[in-house]
Amino acid sequence: MIKRMKNWLFSLGDIYSLKDDKSKGRLINLVSTLLATFYNVFITGIFYTGFLTMYGMSITDTGILTFVPYIANLFSIFSPKLLSRFKKRKGVLLLAKAIYYFIYIVLTTVMPQFVTDPSQRLTLFIVVIAAASGFWALFGSGFTIWFYNFFPESNERRMRYFTFNQIFSSVLSSIILLVSGFITDALSSSPYQDSLIIIFRYLAFGLVIIELIVQSRAKEYSYVETADLKISDVFTLAFKYKKFMYCMLVTFTWCFIANLNNGLWNYHLLNHMEFSYTLINTVSVLYTIILLTTSPIWRKVLKRYSWIKTFGISMALFVPTEFIFFCMTKESAWLFVPNSIIQHIMSVGINISYSNIFYINLPEENSTTLVAFNTLGTNIFAFLGLMCGTWISSWTGDSTMVFMGMDVYSVLFTCALRGVLLFIFGIVLIFKWRSFTKDSDIEEIEEYAKERKITRELKKRMKAQRKALRN
């Protein structure tokens, strides 16, 4: 145990430290990730759904407000042209982030306290969220390029980097979810519950300010951009890089599938299934435990099969859980916990492998333009997924329909659709992974396969020799 702990600490120190700018940058990024994890608990997910429910938003309203940012993010096409004007972007990026979160958190929290009409609230929610998201779309890609410089170059160290980031952020979010969920449920029959949710949102903004101070300490490297960038480059430049474009197709498809019931599922659990905050948050916390116990296994899978194939394998194994959730009603609510555990196991593989897909074939030149293309595409496909899911959930809204002898909400059909699409997508990636993987990674995978084959043969010979000696 002590030796294992020493190895873990050595591995951690190899990724994060203050010994050089790159290691320091990764450490700053880790702290930033933890702070973002902290405040996102209160402005996304179940607490965001609870905040909207406080002000009379229906499941359809929630779906609309969830996909508004994705429409506004189309303004990212102007990001490369705007950012290319700044040789040093750090100050501009930090100021833009402060303005974005002030609008997104503070203004959206204050507005409904002065506007009482539900339809006017919905309209103003849309306007404020669209304004914040549209503004952020102009600058968000700058952070991606700034901190990409700190990523480890080797696949092995990059796997550890992504895994460590996920482990630390998951542990922190688990603690926050449990404590905040317990407090919120304790006040469920009290008028103080709504006040607590609002306090949480103001706390989130305070953490954003702390994060900005931390990020300001990271070194900013020079940017490699083509002179005289045109807005049209956002739409055309990516097609010059074949395998990068293939990886973009992977991310776009995943964004569509993943967002089919984004926001809607929490609404369903909270309002239709009548699950408590504590139950939903406790199940979410189980992901951290599963991440800690299964991440070494998934890293081995990654090393053996590549980022893309692992992504496909984990998605294909995820499929049955979607159909189980489709069949879950109040009478079979016991399915929620065990099925969520299975989903968490597969989600570890999905999240770790997906975290690097955008970067697998990302060229060094014109990276800001390619990030803008990725932002544009992911937001369009996420919007299409959300719009499709919202349309499906609107069939019966907050009422049920009889299907196969069960009283089901139409939102559950998003689970069935996700299951079908995940199966098709997973199979394609499993069998066509080389088409999405850069040549050096393919060589590394094939070399590792040869080493494994030699090792197996040696073990067989040694086993045969020991058997012969015993005879």
Disulfide bonds with the S-S distance in Angstrom:
none
